C-alpha cells in the first residue's frame, strides 16, 4: 500500500510568526494535532505538533513566542508514492509521530500520523 492511501489530507497552515497560543487555537479549531508552518510567502518551513506546543508553553510565554522559535530546523517527510511500510520505518527511525507527505512537486498534501484523533476511532 502506498502512503497516499493512509494519510490525513487535512493540512492546516499557520504563519511562522504566529504565536504559540494562536497555534494551539488553530489545532483545537480544526481538530488536528499538527500544523504546517509556512513563511510569509507561503513556503513550508516546518511543522509544529501539539507535543512541541505543550513543551514550549512550559518554558516560554505562549502569547508572545512565535511558532518559528519552537519548530525543528529540518523537515523529515516522504513522497506520497512511498510504500506505507517504508514511511512507518522513517517515523520509527526518526522517533516522530507525524510525517509530512509531499507530492512529486514538493507540495505538502497531508500527514501520516502514528495515532488517529479520538473521533477517528470507530
C-alpha positions as CSV (number, residue, x, y, z in Angstrom):
1,X,0.0,0.0,0.0
2,X,1.2,3.5,-0.9
3,X,1.4,6.1,1.9
4,X,-1.0,8.3,0.0
5,X,-3.8,5.9,0.9
6,X,-3.1,6.2,4.7
7,X,-2.7,10.0,5.2
8,X,-4.8,12.6,6.7
9,X,-5.2,15.2,3.9
10,X,-6.4,17.9,6.3
11,X,-3.5,20.2,6.2
12,X,-3.9,23.4,8.3
13,X,-1.2,26.0,7.9
14,X,0.0,28.7,10.3
15,X,2.4,31.6,9.7
16,X,5.8,31.1,11.2
17,X,5.3,34.5,13.1
18,X,2.1,33.5,14.7
19,X,2.4,32.9,18.5
20,X,2.0,29.6,20.3
21,X,-1.4,30.5,21.7
22,X,-2.7,31.0,18.1
23,X,-1.2,27.7,17.0
24,X,-2.9,25.9,19.9
25,X,-6.2,27.6,19.0
26,X,-5.9,26.6,15.3
27,X,-5.2,23.0,16.4
28,X,-8.3,23.0,18.6
29,X,-10.5,24.7,16.0
30,X,-9.5,22.3,13.2
31,X,-9.2,19.2,15.4
32,X,-5.7,18.4,14.3
33,X,-2.5,17.5,16.2
34,X,0.0,19.0,13.7
35,X,0.2,22.3,11.7
36,X,2.2,23.1,8.7
37,X,4.3,26.2,9.4
38,X,4.7,28.5,6.4
39,X,6.7,31.6,5.7
40,X,5.1,34.9,4.8
41,X,5.4,33.8,1.1
42,X,3.5,30.6,1.9
43,X,6.5,28.3,1.6
44,X,6.6,25.4,4.1
45,X,9.3,25.9,6.7
46,X,8.4,23.2,9.2
47,X,5.7,21.6,11.2
48,X,4.6,22.1,14.8
49,X,2.9,19.4,16.9
50,X,0.8,19.6,20.0
51,X,3.6,18.0,21.9
52,X,6.0,20.7,20.9
53,X,3.5,23.4,21.8
54,X,2.9,21.9,25.2
55,X,6.7,21.7,25.9
56,X,7.3,25.2,24.6
57,X,4.4,26.6,26.7
58,X,6.1,25.4,29.9
59,X,9.3,27.3,29.0
60,X,8.1,30.5,27.4
61,X,5.1,32.9,27.1
62,X,2.6,31.3,24.6
63,X,1.1,34.7,23.8
64,X,4.4,36.2,22.6
65,X,6.6,33.3,21.5
66,X,6.5,32.8,17.7
67,X,6.0,29.3,16.3
68,X,9.2,29.6,14.4
69,X,11.1,29.6,17.7
70,X,9.9,26.1,18.5
71,X,9.9,24.2,15.2
72,X,12.6,21.7,14.2
73,X,15.0,23.2,11.7
74,X,14.6,20.4,9.2
75,X,11.5,18.8,7.8
76,X,11.6,15.0,7.7
77,X,9.0,13.7,5.3
78,X,8.3,11.4,2.4
79,X,6.7,11.3,-1.0
80,X,3.1,10.1,-1.5
81,X,4.2,7.2,-3.7
82,X,6.4,5.6,-0.9
83,X,5.3,2.3,0.5
84,X,3.4,2.6,3.8
85,X,5.9,0.3,5.5
86,X,8.8,2.5,4.4
87,X,7.1,5.6,5.8
88,X,6.5,3.8,9.1
89,X,10.2,2.9,9.2
90,X,11.1,6.6,8.8
91,X,8.8,7.5,11.7
92,X,10.3,4.8,13.9
93,X,13.9,5.8,13.0
94,X,13.3,9.5,13.5
95,X,11.1,8.9,16.5
96,X,8.4,11.1,15.2
97,X,4.6,10.8,15.4
98,X,3.7,12.9,12.4
99,X,5.3,12.5,9.0
100,X,4.7,15.2,6.3
101,X,3.8,13.7,3.0
102,X,4.6,15.5,-0.3
103,X,3.7,15.0,-3.9
104,X,6.5,14.9,-6.5
105,X,6.1,18.7,-7.0
106,X,7.2,19.1,-3.3
107,X,3.7,20.3,-2.3
108,X,2.6,19.2,1.2
109,X,-0.5,17.0,0.7
110,X,-1.0,15.5,4.2
111,X,0.4,13.9,7.2
112,X,0.8,10.3,8.2
113,X,0.2,10.1,12.0
114,X,1.0,7.4,14.4
115,X,-2.2,8.0,16.4
116,X,-5.5,9.0,15.0
117,X,-7.5,11.7,16.6
118,X,-10.1,10.3,19.1
119,X,-13.1,11.0,16.9
120,X,-11.4,9.0,14.1
121,X,-11.7,5.8,16.1
122,X,-14.9,3.9,15.5
